[in-house]
């Protein structure tokens, strides 16, 4: 190999190493962003689930009360 080839390859290696470092940094930033996004999503998901369950329990309790009243009326009307 002559000096020109060695210089070219050295420059090329340096360019590739720089690009690799940039890509690795970008990947790490994307990974952190995805992790934060997932945490936010999971928090919202839990909140929605809890609110749904609260609503469901209230409706279920109310329906149960109404059903009992209706059932008692049927028993006494017979």
Buried (B, 14 or more C-beta within 10 A) or exposed (E): EEEEEEEEEEEEEEEEEEEEEEEEEEEEEEEEEEEEEEEEEEEEEEEEEEEEEEEEEEEEEEEEEEEEEEEEEEEEEE
